[in-house]
């Protein structure tokens, strides 16, 4: 993210990172989340609380079940602005993700 984001820009100016956690919303300690998922943004440094989502555990199958995502391994999904799913990777695929974006993006 830092490679493609200019100095002084909000951390999510280029990549809008979101997370879907396995726990229900009442079971998440928001203070334990990494700063990337609670970024301080804009000139006033307000905290963006809309980066983390939880499945609806009470009303049927959740997104992990519906999409066949392995709960033990998770998944990293790259979604373009037009909502096209451009890539699906394991959470540990750092090099593959860097190579993917390196193929078409320019460093800031």
TALIN-V117642 format. One record per backbone hydrogen bond with DSSP energy under -1.0 kcal/mol. NH is the residue of the N-H (numbers start at 1). CO is the residue of the C=O. If there is no record, write none. Layout:
nh;co
NH;CO
NH;CO
//
This chain:
nh;co
9;6
13;10
17;15
19;51
21;53
27;24
28;25
30;28
32;29
33;30
37;34
38;35
41;46
45;42
46;41
48;39
53;19
57;55
66;62
67;63
69;64
74;70
76;89
78;87
80;84
83;80
86;78
87;78
89;76
93;90
94;92
97;93
98;94
99;95
100;96
101;97
102;98
104;101
105;101
108;3
//
